[in-house]
């Protein structure tokens, strides 16, 4: 864990999402097997497990990319296990991906502006004219994008095509695009994968700041256990699509099933 960044004692609120007995299969492969957990307002919830444990499949069910064959997902009291991805975005759920999904030929600012698309309400006629109400709306959304750029300290690359940026900065831009949607629930799929020490240190700081300053609820998939154990309020452990354990970082670290299946430390 990069020095100087640890989880704060946040005021965790009520349950914002419930995942109940969710199962997902692809042919004969059971990616998720009767998984249940809840997510609480303002918390950082980590989902960990070996490769192929079903972590990304779980996020894909939450944001509507996959629809589970069994079980239910409730968000803010509404059932949404059959909802589409754009509906998830409209409901305040934003997502980053394992593999960076940016528009490489577009600038940092323009990529972050795409996160505002669902909030642009003016009629297509006005947008085509780029005049009057549409121009005013565009300026308002651009101001929001600039706030995200300032928050992530990427002013120097705001006009740079993201395809020219180093990997760590591309991951930061992708986070910025998600933040531009002003989400209530932020899904981060391995946000620090492939980063060096300094890049991880920066990303940890931004994740904690998003959670602390904006009150954003975060579900995090991450393989760096030092990061997970230091910044998470709770940890869910998946193994072969099943929930193996759930609890505080200390509880999970001391769980013998987790040690045997994932952490790789044997007890005599």
C-alpha positions in Angstrom: 0.0 0.0 0.0 1.4 3.4 -0.9 2.4 5.3 2.2 0.2 8.1 3.6 -3.2 6.9 2.3 -5.4 4.8 4.5 -9.2 4.4 4.9 -10.9 7.1 6.9 -13.7 6.4 9.4 -16.5 7.3 7.1 -20.1 7.6 8.1 -21.5 4.6 6.2 -25.2 4.9 5.5 -28.1 2.6 4.7 -28.2 -0.2 2.2 -28.2 1.3 -1.3 -28.1 -2.1 -3.2 -29.0 -5.7 -2.5 -27.7 -8.6 -4.5 -29.8 -11.7 -3.8 -28.9 -15.2 -4.9 -27.5 -14.1 -8.2 -26.4 -16.8 -10.6 -24.9 -16.4 -14.1 -23.9 -19.1 -16.5 -22.3 -19.1 -20.0 -23.1 -22.5 -21.5 -21.8 -25.0 -19.0 -19.7 -22.5 -17.1 -21.2 -21.1 -13.9 -19.6 -17.6 -13.6 -21.7 -16.7 -10.5 -23.4 -19.2 -8.2 -26.1 -17.9 -5.7 -24.1 -14.8 -4.7 -25.7 -12.5 -2.2 -24.4 -9.3 -0.5 -25.5 -5.7 0.1 -23.8 -2.4 -0.6 -24.1 0.6 1.8 -24.1 4.3 1.1 -20.7 6.0 1.2 -18.7 2.8 1.7 -15.8 1.3 -0.2 -16.7 -2.3 -0.9 -13.9 -4.5 -2.4 -14.5 -7.7 -4.3 -11.5 -9.9 -4.5 -10.7 -13.5 -5.6 -8.5 -15.4 -8.1 -8.7 -14.8 -11.8 -11.9 -16.3 -13.1 -13.7 -16.0 -9.7 -16.6 -14.0 -11.2 -15.6 -10.5 -10.0 -16.1 -8.7 -13.4 -19.2 -10.8 -14.1 -20.7 -9.4 -10.9 -20.0 -5.8 -11.9 -21.4 -6.6 -15.4 -24.6 -7.8 -13.8 -24.8 -4.6 -11.6 -24.4 -2.2 -14.5 -26.7 -4.2 -16.9 -24.1 -5.6 -19.3 -25.1 -9.1 -18.2 -28.5 -10.2 -16.9 -28.4 -13.0 -14.4 -30.5 -16.1 -15.1 -31.4 -16.4 -11.4 -31.6 -14.0 -8.5 -32.4 -10.4 -8.1 -30.5 -7.0 -7.8 -32.2 -4.1 -6.1 -30.8 -0.5 -6.3 -32.4 2.3 -4.3 -35.3 0.0 -3.7 -36.0 -0.8 -7.4 -35.4 -4.2 -8.9 -32.9 -3.8 -11.8 -31.4 -7.3 -12.7 -33.0 -6.9 -16.2 -32.1 -3.2 -16.7 -29.9 -2.0 -19.6 -26.5 -0.3 -19.3 -27.9 3.1 -20.2 -30.6 2.8 -17.6 -27.9 2.0 -15.0 -26.1 5.2 -16.0 -29.4 7.2 -15.8 -29.8 5.8 -12.2 -26.4 7.0 -11.1 -24.2 4.0 -11.7 -20.9 4.6 -13.5 -18.1 2.2 -14.4 -14.5 1.8 -15.4 -13.1 -1.3 -17.1 -10.2 -3.7 -16.8 -9.1 -2.8 -20.3 -9.1 0.9 -20.9 -12.1 1.9 -23.0 -11.4 5.4 -24.1 -11.6 7.2 -27.5 -7.9 7.2 -28.2 -8.0 9.9 -30.9 -10.0 12.4 -28.8 -8.5 14.7 -26.2 -8.7 14.2 -22.5 -11.4 16.9 -22.2 -13.5 15.4 -25.0 -13.3 12.0 -23.4 -14.4 13.3 -20.1 -17.2 15.2 -21.8 -18.6 11.9 -23.1 -19.4 11.2 -19.5 -21.9 14.1 -19.6 -23.9 12.8 -22.6 -26.8 11.4 -20.6 -27.2 14.7 -18.8 -27.5 16.7 -22.1 -31.3 17.3 -22.5 -31.7 19.9 -25.2 -33.5 18.9 -28.4 -31.4 17.6 -31.3 -32.5 20.6 -33.4 -30.8 23.0 -30.9 -27.7 20.8 -30.7 -27.4 20.8 -34.5 -27.6 24.6 -34.6 -25.2 24.9 -31.6 -26.9 28.0 -30.7 -29.1 29.4 -27.8 -30.1 26.7 -25.3 -27.8 24.1 -26.7 -24.8 26.4 -26.5 -25.6 27.3 -22.9 -26.0 23.6 -22.0 -22.7 22.8 -23.7 -20.9 25.4 -21.7 -22.4 24.2 -18.4 -21.4 20.6 -19.1 -17.9 21.7 -20.2 -17.6 23.6 -16.9 -18.4 20.3 -15.0 -15.8 18.5 -17.1 -13.2 21.1 -16.2 -14.0 20.6 -12.5 -13.2 16.9 -12.9 -10.0 17.8 -14.7 -9.0 20.1 -11.8 -9.9 17.4 -9.2 -7.7 14.8 -10.9 -4.9 17.3 -11.5 -4.7 16.6 -15.3 -4.9 20.2 -16.5 -1.7 19.8 -18.4 -3.1 17.1 -20.6 -6.6 18.4 -21.1 -6.0 18.9 -24.9 -3.8 15.9 -25.5 -5.2 12.9 -27.4 -5.5 10.1 -24.8 -3.8 7.7 -27.2 -0.5 9.6 -26.6 -0.7 9.4 -22.8 1.1 6.9 -20.6 -1.0 4.1 -19.2 -1.4 5.5 -15.7 -2.7 8.8 -17.0 -5.1 7.0 -19.4 -6.5 5.2 -16.3 -7.0 8.5 -14.6 -8.8 9.9 -17.6 -11.1 6.9 -17.6 -11.9 7.6 -13.9 -12.6 11.2 -14.9 -15.1 10.2 -17.5 -16.9 8.1 -14.9 -16.8 11.0 -12.4 -18.2 13.4 -15.0 -21.5 11.5 -14.8 -21.7 12.5 -11.1 -22.5 8.9 -10.0 -23.9 7.8 -6.7 -22.4 4.3 -7.2 -19.0 4.0 -8.9 -17.8 0.5 -10.1 -14.0 0.3 -10.5 -12.7 -2.8 -12.3 -9.0 -3.1 -11.4 -8.3 0.6 -11.5 -4.6 0.1 -10.6 -3.8 -2.9 -12.8 -0.4 -2.4 -14.6 0.5 0.7 -12.7 3.8 1.5 -11.0 4.1 2.5 -7.4 3.7 6.2 -7.9 0.7 5.8 -10.2 -1.0 3.5 -7.6 -0.3 6.1 -4.9 -2.1 8.7 -7.0 -5.0 6.5 -7.8 -5.5 5.5 -4.2 -5.6 9.1 -3.2 -8.2 10.0 -5.8 -10.4 7.0 -4.9 -10.4 8.0 -1.2 -11.0 11.6 -2.1 -14.0 10.7 -4.3 -15.4 8.7 -1.5 -14.7 11.2 1.3 -15.5 14.5 -0.5 -18.4 13.5 -2.8 -19.8 10.7 -0.6 -19.7 8.3 -3.6 -20.3 4.7 -2.9 -17.6 2.6 -4.5 -17.4 -1.1 -5.5 -13.8 -1.9 -6.2 -12.1 -5.0 -7.8 -8.4 -5.0 -7.2 -5.6 -7.6 -7.0 -3.2 -5.5 -4.8 -4.1 -6.8 -1.4 -2.3 -4.1 0.5 -4.5 -1.5 -1.2 -7.7 -3.5 -0.7 -7.0 -4.1 3.0 -6.1 -0.5 3.7 -8.9 1.4 1.9 -11.9 -0.9 2.1 -14.7 -0.8 4.6 -15.7 -4.3 3.7 -14.4 -7.1 1.5 -16.3 -9.8 -0.5 -14.3 -12.8 -1.5 -15.4 -14.9 -4.6 -14.0 -18.2 -5.6 -15.3 -20.2 -8.6 -18.3 -18.0 -8.7 -19.3 -18.6 -5.1 -19.1 -16.1 -2.2 -16.4 -17.5 0.0 -16.3 -14.8 2.7 -17.5 -11.4 3.6 -16.4 -9.0 6.4 -14.0 -6.3 7.4 -10.5 -6.4 6.0 -9.2 -7.9 9.3 -12.0 -10.5 9.4 -11.2 -11.6 5.8 -7.5 -11.6 6.4 -8.0 -14.0 9.3 -10.5 -16.3 7.5 -8.8 -19.7 6.9 -10.9 -20.5 3.8 -9.7 -17.3 2.2 -6.1 -18.0 3.2 -6.3 -21.4 1.7 -8.0 -20.4 -1.5 -6.6 -17.0 -2.3 -4.0 -15.4 0.0 -1.8 -18.4 -0.3 -0.5 -18.5 3.3 -0.8 -21.8 5.0 -1.2 -22.4 8.7 0.3 -25.4 10.5 
